[in-house]
Amino acid sequence: MAITLCLIAFGFSASAFGQQKGYRALNPKTLPPAHGYSHVVVAPVGQLVVISGQVAMDSKGEIVGKGDFKAQCTQVFDNIREALASVGLTFKDVIRTDMFVTDMSHLADLRECRTHYLPEKDPPAANLFQVVSLFRPELMIEVTVEAVIPQRTKKRK
């Protein structure tokens, strides 16, 4: 299965974010408590990486874990890890996740899987949607992510 990556360069004034290398995650006290995600994520200057929805398919295009949500969830996040690594990133660089599940009864398993891969401190912003089905009826979860390649600053001599 080909993993599709879309790199989009965007610019903000350096003064808006200072010399920050990583993103900032915020949870204003005026919003409900956030468990496993951040309400607000401010991306640093750099390049935005958008990873297309990943499903439980291996590199040969075969579905992994038919009927097993945990196995499918693990394959999805393993695919995302590989996509991130292809541009030199890790889950620490992820600023947003969009998760699509066909059955909300697997929410506890999804949270457990997310916690294994995503940073516990300052997790990315997140959206969760229940959908009637995905593009193949055997698939139970699909996840898209956005990450940022931080702008590398040259040290002055």
C-alpha positions as CSV (number, residue, x, y, z in Angstrom):
1,M,0.0,0.0,0.0
2,A,1.4,3.3,-0.9
3,I,1.4,5.9,1.8
4,T,0.5,9.3,0.5
5,L,2.3,12.3,2.0
6,C,1.5,15.8,1.2
7,L,4.0,18.5,2.2
8,I,2.8,22.0,2.4
9,A,5.0,24.9,3.3
10,F,3.5,27.7,5.3
11,G,4.9,30.8,6.8
12,F,4.3,32.7,10.0
13,S,6.3,35.6,11.3
14,A,9.1,34.4,13.5
15,S,8.1,36.9,16.1
16,A,4.7,35.3,16.4
17,F,6.3,32.1,17.7
18,G,9.7,33.2,18.9
19,Q,12.5,30.7,18.5
20,Q,10.3,27.8,19.4
21,K,11.3,24.5,17.8
22,G,8.3,22.3,18.8
23,Y,4.6,23.0,18.9
24,R,2.7,24.4,21.9
25,A,-0.3,22.5,23.3
26,L,-2.8,24.5,25.3
27,N,-5.8,23.5,27.4
28,P,-7.5,26.7,28.5
29,K,-9.1,26.4,32.0
30,T,-12.3,27.9,30.4
31,L,-12.8,24.8,28.3
32,P,-13.7,21.2,29.5
33,P,-10.9,18.9,30.7
34,A,-9.0,17.3,27.8
35,H,-8.2,13.6,28.2
36,G,-5.7,12.3,25.7
37,Y,-5.8,15.3,23.4
38,S,-5.1,19.1,23.5
39,H,-7.8,21.7,22.8
40,V,-5.4,24.1,21.0
41,V,-2.1,23.4,19.2
42,V,0.1,26.1,17.9
43,A,2.4,24.9,15.2
44,P,5.9,26.3,14.8
45,V,7.3,27.8,11.7
46,G,8.2,25.0,9.4
47,Q,6.5,22.6,6.9
48,L,3.1,21.0,7.5
49,V,3.0,17.3,6.8
50,V,-0.5,15.8,6.0
51,I,-0.7,12.0,6.1
52,S,-3.7,10.5,4.3
53,G,-6.1,8.3,6.2
54,Q,-4.3,5.1,7.2
55,V,-6.2,1.9,7.6
56,A,-5.3,-1.6,8.8
57,M,-3.6,-2.7,5.6
58,D,0.0,-4.0,5.4
59,S,2.6,-3.1,2.8
60,K,1.1,-5.7,0.5
61,G,-2.4,-4.2,0.7
62,E,-3.7,-7.0,2.8
63,I,-6.1,-6.2,5.7
64,V,-4.7,-6.9,9.1
65,G,-6.9,-8.0,12.0
66,K,-10.2,-8.7,10.4
67,G,-12.8,-8.4,13.1
68,D,-10.2,-7.4,15.7
69,F,-10.3,-3.7,16.6
70,K,-7.1,-3.7,18.7
71,A,-5.1,-5.4,15.9
72,Q,-6.5,-3.0,13.3
73,C,-5.7,0.0,15.6
74,T,-2.1,-1.1,16.1
75,Q,-1.6,-1.6,12.3
76,V,-3.0,1.9,11.6
77,F,-0.7,3.5,14.1
78,D,2.3,1.4,12.8
79,N,1.5,2.7,9.3
80,I,1.4,6.3,10.6
81,R,4.8,5.7,12.3
82,E,6.3,4.6,9.0
83,A,4.8,7.5,7.2
84,L,6.2,10.0,9.7
85,A,9.6,8.3,9.6
86,S,9.7,8.7,5.8
87,V,10.1,12.4,6.4
88,G,12.2,12.1,9.5
89,L,9.4,12.7,12.1
90,T,8.0,10.8,15.1
91,F,4.7,10.9,16.9
92,K,6.1,13.8,19.0
93,D,5.8,16.0,15.8
94,V,2.1,15.2,15.3
95,I,-0.2,18.2,16.0
96,R,-3.6,16.8,15.0
97,T,-5.3,13.5,14.6
98,D,-8.7,12.7,12.9
99,M,-10.0,9.3,13.8
100,F,-12.9,7.6,12.1
101,V,-14.3,4.5,13.7
102,T,-17.3,2.3,12.8
103,D,-18.2,1.4,16.3
104,M,-17.8,3.6,19.4
105,S,-17.9,0.6,21.7
106,H,-14.2,0.3,21.0
107,L,-13.4,3.7,22.5
108,A,-11.4,2.3,25.4
109,D,-9.3,0.2,23.1
110,L,-8.7,3.3,20.9
111,R,-7.6,5.3,23.8
112,E,-5.2,2.6,25.0
113,C,-3.7,2.3,21.5
114,R,-3.4,6.1,21.1
115,T,-1.7,6.4,24.5
116,H,0.9,3.8,23.4
117,Y,1.9,5.8,20.3
118,L,1.2,9.5,21.0
119,P,2.9,11.6,23.6
120,E,1.2,11.7,27.0
121,K,2.5,15.2,27.7
122,D,1.0,17.8,25.4
123,P,-0.8,15.4,23.1
124,P,-2.0,16.6,19.7
125,A,-5.4,18.1,19.0
126,A,-7.8,15.4,18.1
127,N,-11.2,14.7,16.5
128,L,-13.1,11.4,16.7
129,F,-16.0,10.5,14.3
130,Q,-18.2,7.5,14.1
131,V,-18.9,6.6,10.5
132,V,-21.3,4.0,9.0
133,S,-18.5,2.3,7.1
134,L,-15.1,2.8,5.6
135,F,-14.1,2.1,2.0
136,R,-13.9,-1.7,2.8
137,P,-16.5,-3.2,5.1
138,E,-13.8,-5.2,7.0
139,L,-12.1,-2.0,8.1
140,M,-13.0,-0.7,11.6
141,I,-10.7,2.4,11.9
142,E,-9.0,5.0,9.8
143,V,-6.7,7.8,11.1
144,T,-5.3,10.9,9.4
145,V,-2.6,13.0,11.0
146,E,-1.0,16.4,10.6
147,A,2.6,16.9,11.8
148,V,5.1,19.7,11.5
149,I,8.7,19.6,10.3
150,P,10.2,22.3,12.5
151,Q,12.2,25.1,10.9
152,R,15.8,24.4,11.4
153,T,17.7,27.5,12.5
154,K,21.4,27.8,11.7
155,K,23.6,28.6,14.6
156,R,25.6,31.8,14.2
157,K,29.4,31.5,14.6
